[in-house]
Amino acid sequence: MKIEKLKPTLGAMIRELDINDLTSSEWDTIYQEFLDHAVLIFPEQHLSKKEQEGFAMRFGEIEHLTKGAKTTAITNKTPKGVFYEVDSEWSKLLKGNEGWHTDSSYMSLTAKSSILSAHVVPEMGGETEWADMRSAYDELDDRTKQQIENLSASHSYFHSQAKIGHHVKVGANYGFADGEVPLHPLVKIHPETGRPALFIGRHACKIPEFSEQASESLLARLMSFSCQSPRILTHRWNKGDLVVWDNRCVLHRARPYAPNQERLMLHTRIKGDRASESALNI
């Protein structure tokens, strides 16, 4: 196993490893790299869906995004093999993924990690980017840290899609449930490493103590500061690549690609745990 660090604080590429045949020592190393670097890239693994799910379960319990399915296909083609219309409901959901976010922050129990594999990649575009919210928090000025230390924000999938002109009906898809919108601290303490990280993203929408305008202003300022170089890691996908990342301390987004270029990814998401959700802001 060869490990190449990609950024000073974010990302590692792991080569010369068979994910389907890990020793206990190899797994221990992988998990420690996951905690240290938050994004792990495994080139050319070419896993089947079942193999991906087996690897995913090493990280925890799988979150079912589709009823009865552990893994979801993220693709711009219908089951009949034709491209979705650009104004279709599904295309609008894919468009939303181009905004910085953390998976399932619109749920009361946010995701621990996500696993994504590439099966068909477009000729241009379609990269995935991650932004390190640990180093973003570390580099905030003291005044901002004091301002946000006791603040929380509501996270809503309805809100984030509405901002791109997509108004979704209740129950239309995963995450669009009726009921109370979850509230999450702006700063979370990682339950395993103890490191603070900003917990923001496009689903964050309202800080209870603030007006709507003041909420949006502060959240936009935090996003603008956090999601910029050198805190960003970009991965240009090749068929067979597998990536796992820690939703508790990074944001991610998909990059645009031509609607007539096929992109097929398989996504498996790991549930968070109550330890993560009970982590208080500092």
Backbone as a ProteinNet text record, in pm:
[ID]
protein_1_A
[PRIMARY]
MKIEKLKPTLGAMIRELDINDLTSSEWDTIYQEFLDHAVLIFPEQHLSKKEQEGFAMRFGEIEHLTKGAKTTAITNKTPKGVFYEVDSEWSKLLKGNEGWHTDSSYMSLTAKSSILSAHVVPEMGGETEWADMRSAYDELDDRTKQQIENLSASHSYFHSQAKIGHHVKVGANYGFADGEVPLHPLVKIHPETGRPALFIGRHACKIPEFSEQASESLLARLMSFSCQSPRILTHRWNKGDLVVWDNRCVLHRARPYAPNQERLMLHTRIKGDRASESALNI
[TERTIARY]
84.1	0	87.9	62.6	135.2	38.5	76.5	-9	58.5	-14.1	36.5	-52.9	3.9	-72.2	-93.5	-215.7	-250.7	-249.4	-290.6	-290	-233.5	-186.9	-129.9	-223.2	-353.6	-447.1	-557.8	-566	-683.3	-644.3	-692	-681.4	-557.1	-577.9	-468.2	-510.9	-414.6	-439.8	-371.4	-447	-395	-392.7	-273.2	-253.2	-200.8	-196.4	-141.1	-208.7	-341.7	-422.3	-546.8	-580.9	-704.5	-807.4	-903.2	-1004.1	-1083.2	-1094.8	-1171.6	-1095.8	-970.1	-888.4	-796.3	-856.1	-778.7	-739.6	-616.1	-575.6	-623.5	-624.5	-667.2	-573.9	-445.3	-348.5	-374.2	-405.2	-435	-560.1	-662.6	-784	-756.8	-679.9	-646.6	-576.5	-486	-415.4	-511.8	-599.6	-697.7	-785.8	-833.3	-925	-854.4	-729.6	-655.2	-630.5	-601.4	-585.5	-717.2	-827.2	-960.1	-980.9	-945.5	-960.9	-864.8	-744	-642.4	-667.3	-704.6	-707	-846.6	-946.5	-1088.5	-1135.7	-1047.9	-1083.1	-978.3	-1022.1	-930.8	-970	-872.6	-894.7	-824.3	-900.1	-847	-861.1	-755.6	-767.3	-789.6	-867.7	-880.8	-916.2	-1012.5	-1057.1	-1161.3	-1242.8	-1343.3	-1430.3	-1487.9	-1571.3	-1711.7	-1769.7	-1911.6	-1991.7	-2121.7	-2205.9	-2198.7	-2203	-2197.3	-2063.5	-1955.5	-1823.3	-1812.4	-1868.2	-1866.5	-1943.2	-2056.7	-2136.7	-2063.4	-1990.4	-1911.8	-1804.6	-1736.8	-1635.7	-1701.8	-1815.1	-1884.8	-1923.2	-1966.1	-2012	-1899.9	-1774.9	-1664.3	-1669.3	-1727.5	-1732.5	-1854	-1953.6	-2072.4	-2196.3	-2310.8	-2439.6	-2476	-2522	-2557	-2690.3	-2692.9	-2814.1	-2886.4	-3010.5	-3085.9	-3148.4	-3095.1	-3148.3	-3266.1	-3269.4	-3378.6	-3433.5	-3563.7	-3624.5	-3574.7	-3521.1	-3475.5	-3339.5	-3272.5	-3142.1	-3035.9	-2919.5	-2808.6	-2725.6	-2731.1	-2649.5	-2738.9	-2709.8	-2789.5	-2705.2	-2761.2	-2693.8	-2716.5	-2608.1	-2615.5	-2576.6	-2675.2	-2652.3	-2744.4	-2703.5	-2787.5	-2862.3	-2868.6	-2947	-3059.8	-3173.3	-3287.7	-3260.5	-3342.2	-3326.6	-3339	-3404.4	-3417.5	-3297.1	-3200.2	-3077.3	-3079.1	-3177.4	-3180.5	-3146.8	-3091.3	-3053.7	-3178.2	-3169.9	-3277.4	-3284.2	-3405.2	-3421.7	-3362.7	-3303.9	-3235.5	-3331.8	-3461.3	-3558.2	-3636.9	-3591	-3657.7	-3627.9	-3711.3	-3690.9	-3554.3	-3517	-3389.9	-3271.7	-3278.2	-3169.1	-3152.8	-3263.8	-3256.5	-3192.2	-3217	-3149.5	-2999.3	-2961.5	-2819.3	-2755.7	-2827.9	-2777.6	-2749.5	-2836.6	-2815.9	-2686.3	-2644.3	-2520	-2396.6	-2412.2	-2299	-2272.6	-2358.1	-2334.5	-2264.9	-2181.7	-2109.5	-2208.7	-2190.6	-2282	-2215.8	-2279.7	-2244.1	-2367.2	-2349	-2461.4	-2549.6	-2679	-2782.2	-2782.3	-2726.9	-2735.4	-2879.1	-2966.2	-3108	-3186.2	-3117.3	-3178.9	-3137.2	-3215.5	-3179.8	-3051.4	-3027.9	-2904.7	-2823.6	-2718.9	-2641.5	-2548.7	-2503.5	-2421.9	-2281.8	-2227.6	-2089.2	-1994.4	-2016.9	-1925.2	-2001.1	-1934.9	-1992.2	-1887.2	-1931.9	-1844.8	-1900.5	-1814.4	-1856.3	-1759.6	-1813.8	-1729.6	-1772	-1674.5	-1698.3	-1711.9	-1821.6	-1845.9	-1850.3	-1901.6	-1892	-1860.2	-1757.1	-1718.4	-1725.3	-1765.5	-1770	-1629.3	-1619	-1488.4	-1430.6	-1517.1	-1474.1	-1570.3	-1517.4	-1601.3	-1640.4	-1733.2	-1781.5	-1689	-1588.3	-1500	-1578.2	-1519.5	-1572.4	-1467.6	-1516.2	-1427.2	-1468.9	-1369.5	-1393.2	-1325.5	-1384.5	-1327.3	-1314.4	-1198.6	-1165.4	-1222.6	-1323.3	-1386.6	-1312.1	-1215.9	-1131.7	-1033.8	-960.6	-864	-936.1	-1056.5	-1133.9	-1163.9	-1207.5	-1233.8	-1105.4	-998.1	-871.7	-826.5	-854.5	-803.6	-900	-1015.4	-1103.8	-1038.4	-1068.6	-1018.1	-1094.4	-1034.6	-1092.4	-1231	-1251.1	-1381.3	-1491.3	-1463.9	-1564.6	-1587.6	-1479.8	-1495.6	-1586.2	-1566.1	-1650.1	-1794.2	-1811.9	-1946.5	-2027.9	-1964.4	-2039.4	-2037	-1963.3	-1939.5	-2066.3	-2169.5	-2293.3	-2410.9	-2381.5	-2488	-2513.6	-2637.6	-2677.2	-2755.1	-2770.8	-2847.4	-2940.4	-3056.4	-3146.4	-3090.2	-3112.4	-3067.6	-3188.7	-3212.3	-3331.7	-3298.7	-3336.1	-3320.2	-3417.6	-3535.8	-3631.7	-3569.9	-3506.9	-3447	-3335.8	-3245.5	-3129.8	-3171.5	-3272.9	-3320.2	-3397.6	-3473.7	-3549.2	-3455.4	-3335.5	-3240.8	-3191.3	-3205.5	-3169.2	-3294.8	-3408.8	-3532.3	-3608.4	-3574.9	-3639.7	-3728.4	-3857.8	-3952.4	-4010.7	-3976.5	-4002.6	-4122.3	-4203.8	-4317	-4270.6	-4342	-4313	-4322.5	-4221.2	-4220.5	-4175.3	-4131.4	-4093.4	-3967.6	-3880.1	-3754.7	-3697.1	-3585.5	-3521.7	-3481.8	-3513.5	-3476.2	-3582.9	-3690.4	-3797.7	-3917.3	-3892.2	-3996.3	-4067.1	-4191.9	-4267.2	-4222.9	-4222.9	-4186.1	-4086	-4037.9	-3948.2	-3813.3	-3762.1	-3631.5	-3522.9	-3423.5	-3320.7	-3231.2	-3182.9	-3093.5	-2958.9	-2850.5	-2716.6	-2622.1	-2529.4	-2432.9	-2348.3	-2310.8	-2220.4	-2080.4	-2046.4	-1916.7	-1942.2	-1891.6	-1905.7	-1769.1	-1768.8	-1648.1	-1653.7	-1551.7	-1548.8	-1547	-1639.2	-1649.5	-1531.6	-1449.7	-1336.5	-1202.1	-1187	-1058.1	-1056.5	-1173.9	-1182.1	-1157.7	-1140.2	-1111.7	-1240.4	-1242.8	-1359.2	-1359.2	-1477.4	-1491.8	-1619.9	-1618.7	-1741.3	-1840.6	-1966.3	-2071.1	-2171.7	-2144.8	-2224.4	-2268.6	-2267.7	-2306.7	-2437	-2474.4	-2588.3	-2722.4	-2731.2	-2856.7	-2880	-2772.7	-2786.6	-2858.7	-2961.4	-3044.4	-3085.4	-3103.6	-3157.9	-3095	-3039.7	-2987.3	-3096	-3148.2	-3265.5	-3250.8	-3131.3	-3112.6	-3104.7	-3094	-3071.8	-3194.5	-3203.5	-3302.3	-3262.5	-3355.5	-3324.9	-3207.9	-3207.7	-3100.9	-2967.1	-2966.7	-2841.9	-2791	-2883.8	-2845	-2774.8	-2837.9	-2780.8	-2646.2	-2634	-2508.6	-2395.1	-2418.9	-2314.5	-2280.6	-2381.4	-2355.7	-2281	-2316.8	-2247.1	-2102.3	-2080	-1942.4	-1857.9	-1914.5	-1841.5	-1812	-1909	-1889.1	-1781	-1786.2	-1688.8	-1547.8	-1533.6	-1402.2	-1352.8	-1441.5	-1400.9	-1369.2	-1448.3	-1440	-1351.2	-1224	-1126.7	-990.9	-902.4	-767	-698.3	-614.5	-564.1	-644.9	-767.4	-846.6	-926.4	-913.5	-994.5	-911.1	-967.3	-909	-1001.8	-947.2	-1025.1	-979.9	-1077.2	-1044.5	-1109.8	-1026.1	-1072.8	-1089.3	-1213	-1244.7	-1193.9	-1150.4	-1128.2	-1217.7	-1257.9	-1342.6	-1275.8	-1352.7	-1301	-1254.2	-1238.2	-1194.8	-1301	-1253.5	-1340.3	-1290.1	-1382.1	-1345.1	-1436.4	-1378.2	-1455.9	-1419.4	-1519.6	-1489.8	-1572.5	-1524.8	-1582.1	-1674.5	-1805.3	-1902	-1901.2	-1837.7	-1837.8	-1740.6	-1654	-1553.6	-1517.2	-1585.5	-1561.1	-1693.8	-1690.8	-1798	-1753	-1848.1	-1811.6	-1911.5	-1873.7	-1962.8	-1918.9	-2015.1	-1984.6	-1960.4	-1874.6	-1850.4	-1936.1	-1973.9	-2062.2	-1999.1	-2084.9	-2041.3	-2153.5	-2122.2	-2219.8	-2335.8	-2459.5	-2575.5	-2583.6	-2507.6	-2507.2	-2384.6	-2315.2	-2203.1	-2245.9	-2242.9	-2290.6	-2196.3	-2257.9	-2183.9	-2263.2	-2199.4	-2263.6	-2173.6	-2224.3	-2152.8	-2241.5	-2180.4	-2254.8	-2220.8	-2326	-2311.5	-2365.5	-2283.2	-2324.8	-2296.4	-2394.7	-2382.8	-2390	-2305.6	-2300	-2369.7	-2460.1	-2533.6	-2439.2	-2479.8	-2412.3	-2455.6	-2402.2	-2441.8	-2475.3	-2537.6	-2581	-2463.3	-2346.8	-2228.6	-2195.8	-2208.6	-2183.2	-2284.2	-2409.9	-2515.2	-2516.8	-2461.3	-2458.2	-2336	-2247	-2128.4	-2171.5	-2130.7	-2170.8	-2070.8	-2119.2	-2022.6	-1945	-1823.7	-1732.6	-1759.4
-119.3	0	124.7	212.3	338.1	453.3	546.3	658.7	788.3	867.1	997.2	1106.7	1193.8	1305.9	1408.5	1461	1546.5	1695.1	1731	1869	1868	1981.8	1982.5	1925	1952.9	1903.9	1817.2	1803.1	1739.4	1644	1519.7	1427.5	1341.4	1214.2	1120	1023	985.2	885.2	756.1	646.2	517	421.2	373.8	285.9	149.4	57.6	-76.9	-146.1	-146.8	-203.3	-266.8	-386.3	-452.5	-433.4	-346.6	-316.1	-440	-537.2	-658.2	-758.9	-731.9	-829.6	-756.3	-682.4	-602	-683.5	-667	-721.1	-625.2	-671.6	-584.4	-464.9	-486.5	-376.9	-273.7	-320.7	-228.2	-146.2	-212.5	-139.1	-33.5	-69.2	27.7	149.6	126.1	236.9	322.4	257.6	331	418.2	362.3	440	557.6	538.2	650.1	758.7	719.4	818	891.7	820.7	881.2	989.5	959.7	1058.5	1175.5	1146.8	1251.7	1341.3	1281.9	1355	1373.1	1307.7	1332.5	1288.9	1286.5	1240.9	1140.2	1018.2	914.4	874.5	875.6	839.3	707.1	610.5	479.2	463.2	485	477.9	334.9	323.4	200.9	77.4	90.6	-24.4	-108.4	-45.2	-114.9	-209.4	-155.8	-237.6	-254.9	-371.2	-390.4	-318.8	-306.9	-243.1	-318.9	-451.1	-531.4	-513.5	-507.6	-488.1	-350	-249.8	-115	-111.5	-177.9	-180.6	-253.7	-358.8	-429.4	-340.8	-262.7	-169.1	-59.1	-9.4	98.7	57.6	-67.4	-112.2	-119.1	-114.5	-104.4	28.8	131.2	263.8	282.9	196.4	210	160.8	198.1	154.4	237.3	170.9	239.8	313.4	434.9	516.6	489.2	448.2	411.2	535.8	578.4	695.1	658	533.3	480.4	357.8	346.6	236.3	102.3	22	-111.3	-118.1	-3.1	-1.1	61.1	-2	50.4	151.5	142.9	227.8	294.8	420.8	498.7	535.3	518.6	561.7	710.9	784.2	926.5	938.4	960.9	957	1054.8	1097.6	1187	1112.1	978.7	898	826	813.7	742.6	592	511.9	366.2	311.8	387.9	345.8	386.6	455.3	487.6	616.2	702.7	832.5	941.7	1052	1160.5	1228.7	1262.2	1340.4	1478.5	1529.6	1667.1	1761.4	1871.1	1961.4	2025.4	2032.3	2091.4	1985.9	1860.4	1754.1	1768.8	1705.8	1710.2	1652.9	1541.4	1477.7	1565.4	1628.4	1716.5	1834.2	1882	1992.9	1948.2	1823.3	1770.6	1758.5	1709.8	1700.6	1838.8	1937.3	2074.5	2124.4	2088.1	2127.4	2074.1	1956.2	1896.8	1976.8	2074.8	2158.5	2269.3	2278.4	2372.2	2302.3	2374.8	2316.7	2267.5	2143.2	2087	1971.5	1930.9	1806.6	1717.5	1588.9	1498.5	1483.5	1490.2	1466.2	1567.4	1686.5	1787.3	1834.5	1806.4	1840.6	1736.8	1634.6	1533.8	1560.5	1509.5	1529.1	1455	1342.4	1266	1279	1358.2	1386.3	1269.6	1264.2	1151.3	1155.5	1037.5	1026	1037.2	954.8	952	913.6	931.5	895.3	824.3	729.7	655.9	674.2	713	739.4	669.8	600.9	534.1	575.7	578.7	623.4	504	500.5	392.2	440.8	560.7	628.2	773.9	828.3	967	1048.5	1175	1260	1294.1	1333.9	1369.6	1493.4	1586.3	1707.8	1737.7	1794.9	1832.1	1712.3	1735	1628	1593.5	1678.2	1652.6	1665.9	1616.4	1641.2	1719.9	1817.2	1898.6	1888.1	1898.2	1898.4	2020.4	2072.4	2186.3	2149.4	2176.1	2136.2	2236.7	2194.5	2282.7	2287	2196.6	2203.5	2319	2322.6	2431.2	2564.5	2561.2	2685	2743.6	2657.2	2706.4	2757.2	2680.6	2719.6	2858.2	2893.4	3017.7	3135.3	3113.7	3226.4	3320.5	3448.8	3542.5	3521.9	3563.9	3540.5	3602.5	3717.7	3784	3698.7	3640	3555.2	3427.4	3369.2	3249.6	3278.1	3393	3429.4	3452.9	3511	3540.7	3414.2	3309.3	3190.3	3076.9	3091.1	2975.3	2918	2998.2	2946	2949.8	2961.7	2973	2840.3	2821.2	2706.2	2757.3	2671	2706.8	2592.6	2628	2528.8	2483.1	2355.8	2300.1	2243.3	2292.1	2253.4	2226	2106.8	2070.8	2152.3	2180.2	2265	2401.8	2459.3	2592.6	2593.4	2495.9	2497.1	2477.7	2393.9	2376.6	2499.5	2561.4	2681.4	2793.1	2798.5	2904.4	2890.5	2771.3	2755.3	2744.1	2784.7	2788.1	2658	2562.5	2431.1	2419	2425.7	2419.5	2278.3	2208.4	2064.8	2037.9	1940.3	1900.1	1809.3	1814.6	1726.8	1581.6	1502.8	1361.2	1328.5	1430.1	1406.4	1322.4	1329.9	1255.6	1248.1	1177.1	1164.5	1302.1	1328.9	1456	1562.2	1536.4	1634.9	1591.7	1573.3	1526	1643.9	1619.6	1719	1711.4	1822.9	1821.4	1929.3	1923.4	2026.4	2022	2139.2	2148.8	2133.3	2045.6	2024.2	2145.8	2160.2	2269.1	2208.8	2257.9	2205.8	2320.5	2297.7	2401.9	2445	2572	2619.9	2563.9	2527.5	2465	2333.7	2226.2	2094.7	2040.4	1968.2	1898.1	1756.2	1718.6	1584.2	1481.1	1384.4	1291	1196.4	1180.6	1088.4	1159.6	1274.4	1344.8	1458.4	1507	1619.9	1755	1757.6	1884	1958.9	2090.1	2168.2	2190.4	2198.9	2225.2	2303.9	2389.5	2458.1	2357.1	2372.9	2286.4	2376.7	2399.9	2495.6	2428.6	2499.3	2442.2	2501.3	2461.5	2524.6	2494.8	2387.3	2355.4	2442.4	2503	2590.4	2718.1	2757.8	2868.5	2971.4	2934.9	3031.5	3011.3	3119.7	3122.6	3183.1	3110	3157.1	3296.3	3330.4	3460.2	3576.5	3545.8	3648.1	3664.6	3781.1	3799.6	3714.4	3697.1	3619.1	3679.8	3812.1	3879.5	3864.7	3881.3	3868.5	3724.7	3628.2	3487	3458.6	3500.4	3473.9	3543.3	3663.2	3737.7	3665	3620.3	3551	3417.3	3340.1	3209.5	3223.8	3323.7	3346.9	3387.3	3467.5	3509.9	3390.3	3303.4	3184.2	3092.4	3076.2	2991.2	3048.1	3178.1	3241.6	3227.8	3244.5	3232.2	3088.1	2993.6	2854	2782	2808.5	2729.5	2797.2	2805.8	2863.8	2798.8	2814.6	2761.3	2826.5	2751.9	2616.2	2505.7	2534.3	2436.1	2344.3	2359.7	2282.2	2173.8	2054.4	1941.4	1906.1	1895.5	1861.1	1726	1639.7	1508.8	1494.7	1472.3	1440.2	1288.9	1243.6	1101.8	1022.8	901.3	798.3	679.6	607	490.6	395.6	351.7	258.8	323.7	456.6	525.7	514.1	508.9	507	613	691.8	794.6	783	798	805.2	934.7	1001.5	1125.7	1136.5	1223.2	1243.2	1364.9	1340.4	1450	1536.6	1490.6	1565.9	1683.2	1687.6	1795	1847.7	1803.2	1860.1	1890.5	1989.2	2010.5	1953.3	1926.4	1879	1932.6	1924.8	1962.3	1892.3	1872.1	1823.4	1943.3	1925.5	2031.2	2006.3	2112.4	2097.2	2013.7	1957.6	1883.5	1891.7	1861.1	1874.9	1777.1	1822.4	1734.6	1617.4	1622.5	1510.1	1421.1	1437.2	1350.6	1266.3	1135.4	1049.7	1054.5	1055.9	1044.4	949.1	841.1	741.8	715.4	750.2	728.7	644.8	564	490.9	549.5	583.9	655	569.9	550.2	481.9	575.5	594.3	691.6	621.1	664.3	604.4	695.4	636.7	712.6	774.1	888.8	943.7	868.9	910.1	849.1	958.9	918.9	1016.6	1089.2	1024.7	1093.1	1215.7	1202.2	1315.8	1426.8	1388.6	1488.7	1554.1	1486.5	1545.8	1633.8	1635.5	1720.6	1866.7	1937.1	2076.2	2168.1	2284.7	2382.5	2437.2	2484.9	2516.8	2655.8
0	0	0	-96.8	-104.5	-81.3	7.1	44	2.4	-75.4	-119.8	-63.9	17.3	71.5	-39.9	-51.3	-164.2	-130.2	-10.7	37.4	179	227.4	362.8	469	457.6	559.4	503.4	372	311.8	200.3	211.9	100.4	98.4	67	44.6	-64.6	-148.8	-252.7	-211.2	-214.1	-169.1	-287.6	-321	-436.2	-390.3	-488.2	-467.2	-349.3	-356.4	-249.2	-309.2	-262.2	-303.4	-192.3	-214.9	-113.3	-73.1	-163.3	-133.9	-48.4	-21.8	51.7	148.6	241.7	336.1	458.7	501.4	630.5	739.3	863	973.1	986.7	961.6	968.1	858.9	738.4	628.6	659.3	713.9	747.2	854.4	955.9	1061	1002.2	907.7	842.5	761.9	686	605.1	694	803.7	887.7	953.8	992.1	1050.4	946.7	822.6	715	689.9	699.6	685.7	791.2	914.6	1021.4	1004.1	958.8	944.7	824.4	711.3	583.9	525.2	581.5	552.2	413.4	314.9	179.6	134.2	100.9	52.7	-88.9	-179.3	-319.4	-348.2	-398.5	-433.9	-585.6	-661.9	-808.7	-858.1	-964.9	-1043.7	-960.6	-872.1	-793.8	-868.9	-951.1	-1033.6	-949.8	-842.8	-755.6	-812.8	-787.1	-814.9	-706.3	-728.3	-627.1	-494.7	-500.7	-379	-308.3	-383.9	-323.9	-260	-325.4	-267.9	-136.4	-132.7	-10.4	101.5	67	167.4	227.9	143.1	192.6	274.8	229.3	299.4	440.8	457.5	588.7	691.3	645.9	740.8	816.4	754.1	815.1	905	892.9	975.4	903.6	957.2	902.2	779.9	675.3	551.1	566	513.5	509.7	377.6	385.3	265.2	202.5	88.8	18.5	-70.3	-113	-194.3	-122.9	-113.3	-39.6	-91.2	0.9	-33.6	-99.2	-115.9	-184.2	-94.2	-90	-11.2	-89	-220.7	-307.5	-411.1	-440.5	-535.3	-656.6	-774.8	-897.3	-917.5	-933.7	-967.2	-1113.6	-1197.7	-1341.5	-1412.5	-1530	-1610.3	-1720.4	-1708.4	-1801.9	-1728.8	-1796	-1740.6	-1744	-1671.7	-1679.9	-1822.1	-1911.4	-2051.1	-2135.5	-2072.9	-2143.9	-2223.4	-2198.7	-2267.1	-2165.9	-2214.2	-2124.7	-2067.4	-1938.9	-1878.2	-1942.6	-1958.7	-2004.1	-1898.9	-1943.5	-1850	-1750.7	-1783.7	-1692.1	-1614.2	-1616.3	-1540.6	-1391.8	-1309.5	-1164.6	-1126.6	-1188.4	-1155.4	-1194.2	-1310.9	-1354	-1258.5	-1203.6	-1108.1	-977.2	-937.2	-818.4	-843.2	-961.7	-995.8	-998.6	-1049.1	-1051.7	-910.4	-817.5	-678.5	-620.7	-666.5	-616.7	-654.4	-742.5	-780.7	-679	-577	-467.5	-352	-279.7	-165.7	-60	-15.8	83.3	156.8	264.5	331.6	329.3	307.9	284.7	408.8	384.2	486.1	599.8	578.4	684.7	703.6	605.7	615.4	695.2	746.6	832.3	977.1	1072	1212.5	1247.5	1179.9	1197.4	1069.3	1073.2	952.6	919.4	794.5	749	808.7	836.6	881.1	762.4	662	547.6	421.6	309	179.3	96	14.7	-76.4	-216.7	-309.7	-447	-541.6	-641.6	-740.8	-880.7	-971.7	-1109.4	-1202.5	-1279.1	-1373.9	-1517.9	-1540	-1669.6	-1640.3	-1705.2	-1678.3	-1807.8	-1797.9	-1917.6	-1965.4	-2091.2	-2146.7	-2079.6	-2042.7	-1974.8	-1860.6	-1753	-1639.9	-1555.1	-1462.2	-1376.2	-1261.7	-1235.3	-1122.1	-990.7	-883.3	-749.4	-672.1	-594.4	-511.5	-365.7	-278.1	-133.8	-72.5	34	105.9	253.2	310.2	446.9	547	623	720.4	853	873.1	992.6	980.6	869.1	850.9	832.1	773.9	760.4	898	990.9	1126.3	1191.5	1178.7	1241.3	1197.2	1071.5	1015.2	1027.9	1090.4	1118.5	1218.6	1208.6	1309.3	1439.9	1549.4	1681.7	1696.4	1635.6	1646.2	1584.8	1468.8	1404.2	1484.1	1536.4	1619.9	1739	1802.7	1917	1873.7	1756.2	1707.3	1684.4	1633.7	1591.5	1692.7	1803.3	1889.1	1951.2	1969.9	2028.6	1931.8	1802.8	1703.7	1632.4	1592	1510.7	1390.4	1290.9	1171.4	1133.4	1082.2	1024.3	890.4	857.9	730.2	657.3	536.7	461.8	316	268.1	127.1	41.7	95.9	24.4	-4.3	97.6	84.8	-18.9	-10.9	-101.1	-246.1	-269.8	-407.1	-455.5	-365.6	-404.2	-448.2	-390.4	-426.6	-570.1	-629	-770.3	-857.8	-800.2	-877.3	-885.1	-797	-798.6	-675.2	-693.6	-582.5	-577	-470.1	-460.9	-370.2	-407.2	-325.7	-212.2	-100.9	11.8	-32.9	2.7	-30.7	-170.6	-246.1	-385.6	-398.4	-299.1	-304.5	-164.3	-150.7	-19.9	31.8	158.9	219.4	213	137.8	125.9	210.6	338	428.8	494.8	533.5	608.5	754.1	822.6	962.8	997.5	1120	1171.5	1099.6	1066.1	1000.4	1106.5	1085.2	1187.3	1205.7	1327.5	1365.1	1402.8	1341.4	1369.4	1405.5	1499.1	1535.6	1416.4	1412.6	1307.7	1325.2	1447.9	1475.3	1546.9	1490	1552.1	1592.3	1701.1	1744.7	1690	1614.9	1557.1	1669.7	1669.3	1781.9	1796.4	1691.8	1700	1712.4	1648.6	1653	1753.4	1790.9	1882.2	1817.2	1685.1	1615.8	1582	1603	1561.4	1411	1353.6	1210.1	1187.8	1087.7	1048.9	992.4	1027.7	974.3	903.9	775.2	698.4	567.7	457.3	329	277.8	157.1	89.6	155.5	234.6	302.2	425.8	480.4	597.5	556.3	632.8	583.5	687.4	811.7	907.6	1044.2	1097.5	1233.7	1321.6	1420.1	1494.6	1555.3	1601.3	1667.1	1568	1439.3	1337.4	1248.1	1184.5	1078.8	959	865.4	745.7	668.7	656.9	583.1	653.5	786.3	862	859.9	865.5	856.9	725	615.9	483.9	467.4	522.4	510.7	581.7	705.2	780.8	716.2	678.1	617.7	485.6	406.4	279.1	303.2	406.5	437.9	481.3	563.3	606.5	488.7	399.4	281.7	190.8	166.8	78.2	133	263.3	326.1	322	349.3	368.3	238.3	135.4	11.9	-91	-59.2	-150.2	-126.7	-224.8	-213.3	-93.5	-20.4	-47.1	19.2	59.2	132.7	41.5	-89.7	-184.3	-252.3	-258.4	-330	-445.8	-566	-685.3	-739.4	-768	-826.6	-962.7	-1064.1	-1198.9	-1206.5	-1223.4	-1215.2	-1335.6	-1307.1	-1407.9	-1373.7	-1474.8	-1452.3	-1353.2	-1253.2	-1153.4	-1025.7	-1025.1	-903.3	-794.2	-670.5	-552.9	-455.8	-399.7	-302.3	-181.2	-62.8	60.8	131.4	187.8	260	387.5	475.6	608.3	605.3	604.4	599.2	724	830.3	954.8	952.5	850.2	851.1	713.2	607.5	474.6	405.8	316.5	220.3	86.9	-1.2	-134.9	-237.1	-363.4	-472.6	-600.2	-690.9	-825.8	-915.5	-1014.6	-1112.2	-1236.5	-1307.6	-1423.9	-1535.5	-1617.3	-1736.4	-1839.4	-1963.4	-2072.1	-2053	-2072.7	-2051.4	-2148.3	-2257.6	-2352.6	-2334.9	-2221.2	-2185.2	-2065.3	-2079.4	-1971	-1851	-1733.5	-1607	-1518	-1476.5	-1390.3	-1270.8	-1152.9	-1027.8	-935.8	-851.9	-749.7	-613.8	-539.8	-412.8	-298.5	-196.9	-74.5	41.8	126.6	235.7	370.4	463.8	597	697.2	773.8	874.7	977.1	1026.6	1143.1	1267.7	1379.6	1505.6	1605.3	1712.6	1812.1	1876.3	1878.1	1932	1848.3	1716.7	1628.1	1653	1667.7	1681.1	1818.1	1918.7	2052.2	2072.2	1972.6	1982	1984.9	2087.5	2103.2	2037.4	1993.4	1945.5	2064.4	2035.8	2145.8	2201.5
[MASK]
++++++++++++++++++++++++++++++++++++++++++++++++++++++++++++++++++++++++++++++++++++++++++++++++++++++++++++++++++++++++++++++++++++++++++++++++++++++++++++++++++++++++++++++++++++++++++++++++++++++++++++++++++++++++++++++++++++++++++++++++++++++++++++++++++++++++++++++++++++++++++

